[in-house]
């Protein structure tokens, strides 16, 4: 996801340059990059606050997510 290298996380947690950079790339590349970025951020939440609290937060902002999407442990073992 080389195109994400120019994006910076600001102190208020916004992504500086994301929209501008995304508009310059194909939709599929943006979807893949966004997915990778979200996965990394969720992974960091799990490390810092734990899986249970992360699951609650993700469910609050994404209530329709279900099944394997919210089963972090199963996802990790699938990729080993």
Secondary structure, 3 states (H helix, E strand, C coil): CHHHHHCEECCCCCEECHHHHHCCCCHHHHHHHHHHHHHHHHHHHHHHHCHHHHHHHHHHHCCCCCHHHHCHHHHHHHCC
